[in-house]
Amino acid sequence: MNSNNKEVKLSRTNKEKYKIIFLLAMPAVIENFFQTILGFVDTYFVSKIGLAEVSAVGVTNAVLAIYFALFMAIGVAANVRIANFLGAQQPEKARHIGQQSIVLSILFGILTGIITLFFAEPLLKIMGIEDNVLEAGVSYFKIVAIPSVFMSLMFVLSAILRGAGDTKSPMKVSILINVVNVILDYVLIFGFWLIPDLGITGAAIATVFSRLVGSFALLYYIQRKEVLKFRRDYWAPDKQHLWELSTLGSPAAGERLVMRLGQIVYFGFVVSLGTNTFAAHQIAGNVEVFSYMIGYGFATAATILVGQQIGAGKIDEARNYAKMCTILSAVAMTVLGSLLFFLGDWAGSFFTDDPEVISNIGTALKISGVFQPFLAVLLILTGAFQGANNTKFPMYLTAIGMWAVRTVLVYVLGIQLGWGLAGVWIAIGLDISLRAIILAIQFYRGKWTSVKKEDVESQCHPQTTKETMSGCANNY
């Protein structure tokens, strides 16, 4: 009798956990869907101007990805520490570190804007960009990246809300900026009434204005949330919190910088295959990213829930949530992978009538579809490691994967063996698979968190009880 009751209770607990995961993941999935639509629409409209313009935007975004690495690192650190503090019932620390992360994001946003102002052309030339693409690329790059502060704020403000368990507000903002961007893209790229057609310049202006709107909308949602509402005295620089953000964020920044720098190198290899091949690579990437929306959604849930349970001293619960998120994501992304495999050529036909480009897009997406389950494991476990305050191991792993596996294999398979774009995407898939397997092994061995149970328990609020240590997750 007692055994049956125990089983029923366990089943109910698991159902509650799955409900929590879905409540956190689904808004993040929807947000990622609309973020994906944003890139999809931009690429679609720009492709109507010409493939050279598609390449210009693609090369620019490869450089911008380095900026994103810095901004996302601040966001990762803010997300994790806010979740930790709320799990440990320390809301004022969560509020304080949230504001400190905003200060840091503004400083980095201004810095990257200044770098763009003076070094836009040299940065794009590093990519080996062709002359017919360079002028358009520089123009687009300057308009989009000089006001980088809005880009930075978008990353960090969204991360702050997610750290507090609010994935719905970033989702709403994502929908809003998509509507704004689509309207402005059409009007400014092709012209409307008294507004002249601005081409790729119009696409850049639409992107910047959308980010401006998104930044103010996210600030509005933060101010509405009592646990995050700004306090004037929390804007003054705080050494302790800035150090926490830096020490936790630096490996995350290192991971993304290593990835983006490696990406620039192998993008250079792809560019050497020709403008049309690189355009096919970019278009395939914009289609493939639809599969990422599921993975990033569940990775968001994993980071939040693992972070809260770590803050509450419940490492076993954190591990359980990470496993559940991984399984759900792997199943969903396998289904999406099959769609990429069978519908890749059809998707490519939306962007161009060139049969060779369409064929290359289809080949790339078939290869991508095969590796989707590994991508799911990689994304979720990376989020779980970060939620467990272990940002160093993913950084080391990314460095090895990007430079010793992906970049080398892109050159060998794509250039030396003459496999072209197929070789490039096989190299990417092998890198993803290797890193996913290593993360899974580390997770299985219990070497995935940088803190011990006794350490996190000692950080909890002295008034925390067994019931309240579950943190914010129980409020969803």
C-alpha positions as CSV (number, residue, x, y, z in Angstrom):
1,M,0.0,0.0,0.0
2,N,2.7,2.4,1.0
3,S,4.7,1.4,-2.1
4,N,1.7,2.2,-4.4
5,N,1.2,5.6,-2.8
6,K,4.9,6.3,-3.3
7,E,4.6,5.5,-7.0
8,V,1.5,7.7,-7.4
9,K,3.3,10.5,-5.7
10,L,6.4,10.1,-7.8
11,S,4.2,10.1,-11.0
12,R,2.5,13.2,-9.9
13,T,5.8,14.9,-9.2
14,N,7.1,14.0,-12.6
15,K,4.0,15.4,-14.2
16,E,4.4,18.6,-12.3
17,K,8.0,18.8,-13.5
18,Y,7.0,18.3,-17.1
19,K,4.4,21.0,-16.7
20,I,7.0,23.4,-15.3
21,I,9.4,22.7,-18.2
22,F,6.7,23.3,-20.8
23,L,5.5,26.5,-19.1
24,L,9.0,27.8,-19.3
25,A,10.1,26.3,-22.6
26,M,7.0,27.0,-24.8
27,P,7.2,30.8,-24.6
28,A,10.9,30.6,-25.3
29,V,10.2,28.3,-28.3
30,I,7.7,30.8,-29.6
31,E,10.1,33.7,-29.0
32,N,12.8,31.8,-30.9
33,F,10.3,31.1,-33.6
34,F,9.6,34.8,-34.1
35,Q,13.3,35.6,-33.9
36,T,13.8,33.0,-36.6
37,I,11.1,34.6,-38.7
38,L,12.9,37.9,-38.3
39,G,16.0,36.5,-39.9
40,F,14.0,34.5,-42.4
41,V,12.0,37.6,-43.6
42,D,15.2,39.7,-43.7
43,T,16.9,37.1,-45.9
44,Y,13.8,36.7,-48.1
45,F,13.4,40.4,-48.8
46,V,17.1,41.0,-49.3
47,S,17.3,38.0,-51.7
48,K,14.8,39.9,-53.9
49,I,17.5,42.6,-54.3
50,G,20.2,40.1,-55.3
51,L,22.5,37.2,-54.1
52,A,25.4,39.7,-53.6
53,E,23.2,41.5,-51.0
54,V,22.4,38.2,-49.3
55,S,26.1,37.5,-49.0
56,A,26.7,41.1,-47.7
57,V,24.2,40.6,-44.9
58,G,25.6,37.1,-44.2
59,V,29.2,38.2,-43.9
60,T,28.2,41.2,-41.7
61,N,26.2,38.9,-39.4
62,A,29.2,36.7,-39.1
63,V,31.2,39.6,-37.7
64,L,28.2,40.8,-35.6
65,A,28.2,37.3,-34.0
66,I,31.4,38.3,-32.2
67,Y,29.5,41.3,-30.6
68,F,26.6,38.9,-29.8
69,A,29.1,36.7,-28.0
70,L,29.9,39.5,-25.6
71,F,26.3,40.5,-25.0
72,M,25.1,36.9,-24.6
73,A,27.8,36.2,-22.1
74,I,26.6,39.0,-19.9
75,G,23.1,37.7,-20.4
76,V,24.1,34.1,-19.4
77,A,25.8,35.3,-16.2
78,A,22.8,37.5,-15.3
79,N,20.3,34.7,-16.1
80,V,22.2,32.1,-14.0
81,R,22.9,34.3,-11.0
82,I,19.3,35.7,-10.8
83,A,18.0,32.1,-10.9
84,N,20.5,31.1,-8.2
85,F,19.6,34.0,-5.9
86,L,15.8,33.5,-6.4
87,G,16.3,29.8,-5.7
88,A,18.1,30.7,-2.5
89,Q,15.3,33.1,-1.6
90,Q,17.5,36.2,-2.0
91,P,15.4,38.5,-4.2
92,E,17.4,41.7,-3.4
93,K,20.6,40.2,-4.6
94,A,18.8,39.1,-7.8
95,R,17.5,42.6,-8.4
96,H,20.9,44.2,-7.7
97,I,22.8,41.9,-10.0
98,G,20.2,42.4,-12.7
99,Q,20.8,46.2,-12.7
100,Q,24.5,45.7,-12.6
101,S,24.3,43.5,-15.8
102,I,22.4,46.3,-17.5
103,V,25.2,48.8,-16.7
104,L,27.7,46.3,-18.1
105,S,25.6,45.8,-21.2
106,I,25.4,49.5,-22.0
107,L,29.2,49.9,-21.6
108,F,29.9,47.0,-24.0
109,G,27.2,48.2,-26.4
110,I,28.9,51.7,-26.6
111,L,32.3,50.1,-27.0
112,T,31.3,47.8,-29.9
113,G,29.6,50.8,-31.6
114,I,32.8,52.8,-31.5
115,I,34.8,49.9,-32.9
116,T,32.3,49.6,-35.8
117,L,32.5,53.3,-36.5
118,F,36.2,53.2,-37.1
119,F,36.9,49.6,-38.3
120,A,33.8,48.4,-40.2
121,E,35.6,48.0,-43.5
122,P,38.8,46.2,-42.2
123,L,36.6,43.8,-40.2
124,L,34.7,42.8,-43.3
125,K,37.8,42.5,-45.4
126,I,39.1,39.9,-42.9
127,M,36.3,37.7,-44.2
128,G,37.7,37.7,-47.7
129,I,34.6,39.4,-49.0
130,E,34.4,40.1,-52.7
131,D,34.6,43.7,-54.0
132,N,31.0,43.6,-55.4
133,V,29.8,42.7,-51.9
134,L,32.1,45.0,-49.8
135,E,30.4,48.3,-50.3
136,A,26.9,47.0,-49.5
137,G,28.3,45.1,-46.5
138,V,30.1,48.1,-45.0
139,S,27.0,50.3,-45.3
140,Y,24.8,47.6,-43.7
141,F,27.3,46.9,-41.0
142,K,27.6,50.5,-39.9
143,I,23.9,51.2,-39.7
144,V,23.2,48.0,-37.8
145,A,26.2,47.9,-35.4
146,I,27.1,51.5,-34.5
147,P,23.9,51.6,-32.3
148,S,25.0,48.3,-30.8
149,V,23.8,49.4,-27.4
150,F,20.2,48.4,-28.3
151,M,21.5,45.0,-29.5
152,S,23.2,44.6,-26.1
153,L,20.2,45.6,-24.1
154,M,17.9,43.2,-26.0
155,F,20.1,40.3,-25.0
156,V,20.6,41.2,-21.4
157,L,17.1,42.5,-20.6
158,S,15.6,39.3,-22.0
159,A,18.1,37.2,-19.9
160,I,17.1,39.1,-16.7
161,L,13.5,38.3,-17.2
162,R,14.2,34.6,-18.0
163,G,16.4,34.4,-14.9
164,A,13.3,35.4,-12.9
165,G,11.3,32.7,-14.6
166,D,9.5,35.0,-17.0
167,T,9.8,33.6,-20.5
168,K,6.4,35.1,-21.6
169,S,7.5,38.8,-21.7
170,P,10.5,38.2,-24.0
171,M,8.1,36.2,-26.2
172,K,5.7,39.1,-26.4
173,V,8.5,41.5,-27.2
174,S,9.8,39.1,-29.9
175,I,6.4,39.1,-31.6
176,L,6.2,42.9,-31.4
177,I,9.6,43.5,-33.0
178,N,8.8,41.0,-35.7
179,V,5.7,42.9,-36.7
180,V,7.6,46.2,-36.7
181,N,10.5,44.7,-38.6
182,V,8.4,43.0,-41.3
183,I,6.4,46.2,-42.0
184,L,9.5,48.4,-42.1
185,D,11.5,45.9,-44.2
186,Y,8.8,46.0,-46.9
187,V,8.4,49.7,-46.8
188,L,12.1,50.7,-46.6
189,I,13.6,48.0,-48.9
190,F,11.1,48.3,-51.8
191,G,9.7,51.8,-51.1
192,F,6.1,52.9,-50.5
193,W,4.2,56.0,-51.5
194,L,6.5,59.0,-50.7
195,I,9.2,56.7,-49.2
196,P,11.9,55.7,-51.8
197,D,13.3,52.2,-52.1
198,L,16.4,52.0,-49.9
199,G,17.4,48.4,-50.6
200,I,19.8,46.9,-48.2
201,T,20.1,50.2,-46.3
202,G,16.4,50.0,-45.6
203,A,16.8,46.5,-44.2
204,A,19.4,47.8,-41.8
205,I,17.3,50.7,-40.7
206,A,14.3,48.4,-40.0
207,T,16.5,46.1,-37.9
208,V,17.8,49.0,-35.8
209,F,14.4,50.5,-35.2
210,S,13.0,47.1,-34.2
211,R,15.7,46.7,-31.6
212,L,15.0,50.1,-30.2
213,V,11.4,49.2,-29.8
214,G,12.3,45.9,-28.3
215,S,14.7,47.4,-25.7
216,F,12.1,49.9,-24.4
217,A,9.4,47.1,-24.3
218,L,11.7,44.8,-22.2
219,L,12.4,47.7,-19.8
220,Y,8.7,48.2,-19.4
221,Y,8.2,44.5,-18.5
222,I,11.1,44.5,-16.0
223,Q,9.6,47.6,-14.3
224,R,6.3,45.8,-14.0
225,K,7.9,42.8,-12.2
226,E,8.2,43.5,-8.5
227,V,11.2,41.2,-7.9
228,L,13.1,43.0,-10.7
229,K,11.8,46.6,-10.4
230,F,14.7,49.1,-10.5
231,R,16.1,50.7,-7.4
232,R,18.1,54.0,-7.8
233,D,20.8,53.0,-5.4
234,Y,21.5,49.7,-7.3
235,W,22.8,51.6,-10.4
236,A,26.1,52.5,-8.6
237,P,28.9,50.0,-9.7
238,D,29.1,47.2,-7.2
239,K,32.5,45.3,-7.3
240,Q,31.1,42.1,-5.9
241,H,28.3,41.7,-8.4
242,L,30.4,43.0,-11.3
243,W,33.0,40.4,-10.4
244,E,30.4,37.6,-10.2
245,L,29.1,38.6,-13.7
246,S,32.6,38.8,-15.1
247,T,33.9,35.5,-13.6
248,L,30.7,33.6,-14.7
249,G,30.3,35.4,-17.9
250,S,33.9,35.4,-19.1
251,P,34.0,31.7,-19.9
252,A,30.6,32.0,-21.7
253,A,32.0,35.0,-23.6
254,G,35.2,32.9,-24.4
255,E,33.1,30.0,-25.6
256,R,31.1,32.2,-28.0
257,L,34.1,34.2,-29.1
258,V,36.0,31.0,-29.9
259,M,33.0,29.8,-31.8
260,R,32.5,33.1,-33.7
261,L,36.2,33.5,-34.5
262,G,36.3,30.0,-35.8
263,Q,33.1,30.7,-37.8
264,I,34.8,33.7,-39.4
265,V,37.7,31.4,-40.6
266,Y,35.5,28.7,-42.0
267,F,33.1,31.3,-43.5
268,G,36.2,32.5,-45.3
269,F,36.6,29.0,-46.7
270,V,32.9,29.0,-47.8
271,V,33.3,32.5,-49.4
272,S,36.2,31.1,-51.4
273,L,33.8,28.6,-53.0
274,G,32.0,31.5,-54.7
275,T,29.2,34.1,-54.0
276,N,26.4,31.7,-55.0
277,T,27.7,28.9,-52.8
278,F,28.0,31.3,-49.8
279,A,24.5,32.6,-50.5
280,A,23.3,29.0,-50.5
281,H,25.1,28.4,-47.2
282,Q,23.4,31.5,-45.7
283,I,20.0,30.6,-46.9
284,A,20.3,27.0,-45.7
285,G,21.4,28.4,-42.3
286,N,18.3,30.7,-42.1
287,V,16.1,27.7,-42.9
288,E,17.9,25.3,-40.5
289,V,17.6,27.8,-37.6
290,F,13.9,26.9,-37.4
291,S,15.1,23.7,-35.8
292,Y,17.1,25.6,-33.2
293,M,14.0,27.2,-31.8
294,I,12.9,24.0,-30.0
295,G,16.4,23.4,-28.7
296,Y,16.9,27.0,-27.4
297,G,13.5,26.9,-25.8
298,F,14.2,23.8,-23.8
299,A,17.8,25.1,-23.1
300,T,16.3,28.2,-21.6
301,A,14.1,26.1,-19.4
302,A,17.1,23.9,-18.4
303,T,19.2,26.9,-17.5
304,I,16.5,28.5,-15.4
305,L,15.4,25.3,-13.6
306,V,18.9,24.0,-13.0
307,G,20.0,27.4,-11.8
308,Q,17.1,27.6,-9.3
309,Q,17.6,24.1,-8.0
310,I,21.4,24.7,-7.6
311,G,20.6,27.9,-5.7
312,A,18.3,25.9,-3.4
313,G,20.9,23.2,-2.9
314,K,19.0,20.5,-4.8
315,I,21.6,19.1,-7.1
316,D,19.7,15.8,-7.8
317,E,16.6,17.8,-8.7
318,A,18.7,20.0,-11.0
319,R,20.0,16.9,-12.7
320,N,16.5,15.5,-13.1
321,Y,15.3,18.6,-14.8
322,A,18.3,18.6,-17.2
323,K,17.6,15.0,-18.2
324,M,13.9,15.7,-18.8
325,C,14.6,18.8,-20.9
326,T,17.2,16.9,-23.0
327,I,14.8,14.0,-23.8
328,L,11.9,16.3,-24.7
329,S,14.1,18.4,-27.0
330,A,15.8,15.4,-28.7
331,V,12.4,14.0,-29.6
332,A,11.1,17.3,-31.0
333,M,14.3,18.1,-32.9
334,T,14.4,14.6,-34.5
335,V,11.0,15.3,-35.9
336,L,12.1,18.7,-37.2
337,G,15.2,17.1,-38.6
338,S,13.2,14.8,-40.8
339,L,11.3,17.8,-42.2
340,L,14.6,19.5,-43.1
341,F,15.8,16.3,-44.8
342,F,12.7,15.8,-47.0
343,L,11.7,19.5,-47.6
344,G,15.1,21.2,-48.0
345,D,14.9,21.8,-51.7
346,W,11.4,23.0,-51.5
347,A,12.4,25.6,-48.8
348,G,15.3,26.8,-50.9
349,S,13.0,27.5,-53.9
350,F,11.4,30.3,-51.9
351,F,14.7,32.3,-52.0
352,T,16.0,31.8,-55.5
353,D,15.2,30.4,-58.9
354,D,18.8,29.3,-59.5
355,P,18.7,25.5,-59.7
356,E,22.4,25.1,-58.6
357,V,21.8,27.2,-55.5
358,I,18.5,25.3,-54.7
359,S,20.4,22.0,-55.0
360,N,23.1,23.2,-52.6
361,I,20.5,24.4,-50.1
362,G,18.7,21.0,-50.2
363,T,22.0,19.1,-49.8
364,A,23.0,21.2,-46.8
365,L,19.6,20.8,-45.1
366,K,19.5,17.0,-45.6
367,I,22.9,16.8,-43.8
368,S,21.6,19.1,-41.1
369,G,18.5,16.9,-40.6
370,V,20.6,13.9,-39.8
371,F,22.5,15.6,-37.0
372,Q,19.5,17.3,-35.3
373,P,19.3,14.8,-32.3
374,F,22.9,15.5,-31.5
375,L,22.3,19.3,-31.7
376,A,19.4,18.9,-29.2
377,V,21.7,17.2,-26.7
378,L,24.4,19.9,-27.2
379,L,22.1,22.8,-26.7
380,I,20.3,21.5,-23.7
381,L,23.3,20.2,-21.8
382,T,25.2,23.4,-22.5
383,G,22.3,25.3,-20.9
384,A,22.3,22.9,-18.0
385,F,26.1,23.2,-17.4
386,Q,25.7,27.0,-17.4
387,G,22.8,26.9,-15.0
388,A,25.0,24.8,-12.7
389,N,27.6,27.6,-12.8
390,N,30.0,25.5,-15.0
391,T,30.7,27.8,-17.9
392,K,34.3,26.8,-18.3
393,F,33.9,23.2,-19.6
394,P,31.6,24.2,-22.5
395,M,34.2,26.9,-23.4
396,Y,37.1,24.4,-23.6
397,L,34.9,22.0,-25.5
398,T,33.8,24.6,-28.0
399,A,37.4,25.7,-28.6
400,I,38.5,22.1,-29.4
401,G,35.4,21.4,-31.5
402,M,35.5,24.6,-33.5
403,W,39.3,24.7,-34.2
404,A,40.4,21.1,-34.1
405,V,37.3,19.6,-35.7
406,R,35.0,22.0,-37.5
407,T,37.4,24.5,-39.1
408,V,39.9,21.8,-40.1
409,L,37.2,19.5,-41.5
410,V,35.6,22.4,-43.4
411,Y,38.9,23.0,-45.2
412,V,39.7,19.3,-45.7
413,L,36.2,18.2,-46.8
414,G,34.9,21.3,-48.5
415,I,38.1,22.7,-50.1
416,Q,40.8,20.0,-50.4
417,L,38.5,17.0,-51.2
418,G,36.3,19.2,-53.3
419,W,33.0,18.2,-51.6
420,G,31.9,21.9,-51.6
421,L,29.0,22.9,-49.4
422,A,28.2,19.2,-48.6
423,G,31.7,18.9,-47.0
424,V,31.1,22.1,-45.0
425,W,27.9,20.9,-43.5
426,I,29.2,17.4,-42.8
427,A,32.1,19.1,-40.9
428,I,29.6,21.1,-38.9
429,G,27.6,18.0,-38.1
430,L,30.6,16.1,-36.9
431,D,31.7,18.9,-34.6
432,I,28.2,19.1,-33.1
433,S,28.0,15.3,-32.6
434,L,31.4,15.1,-30.9
435,R,30.7,17.9,-28.4
436,A,27.2,16.5,-27.7
437,I,28.7,13.1,-26.8
438,I,31.4,14.5,-24.6
439,L,28.9,16.7,-22.7
440,A,26.6,13.7,-22.2
441,I,29.5,11.6,-20.8
442,Q,30.4,14.4,-18.4
443,F,26.8,14.8,-17.3
444,Y,26.4,11.0,-16.8
445,R,29.6,10.9,-14.7
446,G,28.3,13.7,-12.5
447,K,31.0,16.2,-13.6
448,W,28.7,18.9,-14.9
449,T,28.3,21.3,-12.0
450,S,31.1,23.5,-10.5
451,V,29.4,23.6,-7.1
452,K,28.9,21.1,-4.3
453,K,25.7,20.6,-2.5
454,E,27.1,21.7,0.9
455,D,28.4,24.9,-0.8
456,V,25.1,25.9,-2.3
457,E,23.2,25.1,0.8
458,S,25.4,27.4,2.8
459,Q,24.6,30.3,0.4
460,C,20.8,29.9,1.0
461,H,18.9,32.4,3.1
462,P,19.1,31.4,6.7
463,Q,15.3,31.5,6.9
464,T,14.9,29.1,4.0
465,T,12.9,26.1,4.8
466,K,12.6,22.7,3.1
467,E,9.4,23.8,1.5
468,T,10.6,27.2,0.2
469,M,14.0,26.0,-1.0
470,S,12.3,24.8,-4.2
471,G,12.5,28.4,-5.4
472,C,10.5,30.1,-8.0
473,A,9.9,27.0,-10.0
474,N,7.0,26.0,-7.7
475,N,5.2,29.2,-8.5
476,Y,4.7,28.5,-12.2
